[in-house]
Every structure is written in structure tokens, then in C-alpha cells.
Amino acid sequence: MENKRFLDVNDVADYMGISISKAYKIIRSMNDELSAKGFITIAGKISRVFFEEKVYGTVA
């Protein structure tokens, strides 16, 4: 995974070894969580930092 600020659906699918449709569902769920907290989101993309926090727990 490159050092991008935002991951797209292909990045998430490749990283997690899942289908594109499942990656869209995961991104949508994470974006819904961010929207509920008042953050601006981009459909089909997720913040790399937030993604890593959700996958790994905390990021150093």
C-alpha cells in the first residue's frame, strides 16, 4: 500500500484480500462513522489513517 492520504476501493480490496463489493461496504461503513462524528467524507475513499486505526486498533 502506497503512502497515500486516501485509499480507494481497490486499495482496500487488495490490502484485505476481499472483493470489490465487500470493500465498498467497508468503506461506506467507515465513512458513515466519520460522518456521524462530523467529518467530511469522500464516497469510495477512506482516510488511510482512519482505515489503519480501524484495522490495527491504534497507529503509532
Secondary structure, DSSP 8 states (H G I E B T S, - for coil): ----SEEEHHHHHHHHT--HHHHHHHHHHHHHHHHHTT----TTEEEHHHHHHHHHS---
